[in-house]
Amino acid sequence: MQFGIKLHETKLKLHEELQNKNTTSETTITQTAHAKLPKLVITKFNGSYTDWPRFWGEYTEDKSSVPPVTTFSYLRELLDHRVRKTIKDLPYTAKGHNQAVSILKDRFGKESEIFNAYVKEPLELPYAPVTNAGKIHEFHEKLSCCVQSLESLKQLHTFNGLASMILEKLPVVRGDLVRNYLEWESCGLAKLTEVLKLWTRRKAIEGVKTADQPSKNQAEFSKHS
């Protein structure tokens, strides 16, 4: 009995040591993976209101410990030449960097202007009078980007009334969407984006079937010849 108890205790000890070893190995692997991650590469800010949230989020996330003068130089290089003109005369000092940040946030970071830009984009999407699956897909992609941006800013619900105005730009597919997918009274931008995605997928599948049909007919003709 004493031997059995001792054997059981030994097994428990070995099991615990094995678990600790596995945990240490997993931690080492995770740390190594993080160490090999590439440094964040930030795309230049193009000067549009819709690009500001992306740029400012990436810039402020990159918390490299560098002197203020170097940080200012880094910021200037991340600006499109048209934007860079707004801060080009500021001195290369910590104060100059702070002034640059203040100017840029005042010029491009106003929430009201950003919201207006996001609303303007879907309203300026091109009118699509013909059933061209490629054009409708492009329309959907642009609308989807606008919807995602408004959602990230927690303002999507404010502009749901635009759905009917946007759908007016798609007269050829509007009836199909309303008939097969949409509950018109409760349609919002997110729902419209979703059903446009379904519509383009369906048309893409139908297009493949149509393209395959001549080959099948030709094969049938050859069989009877």
Protein Blocks (a to p, Z undefined) as FASTA:
>chain_A
ZZmmmmmmmmmmmmmmmmmmmmmmmmmmmmmmmmmpccddddddehiaklmmmmmmmmmm
mccdcdfklmmmmmmmmpcfklmmmmmmpccdfklmmmmmmmmmmmmmpmklmmmmmmmm
mmmpccdfbccfklmmmmmmmmmmmmmmmmmnopmmmmmmmmmmmmmmmmmlmmmmmmmm
pcfklpcfklmmmmmmmmmmmmmmmmmmmmmmmmmmmmmmmmmZZ
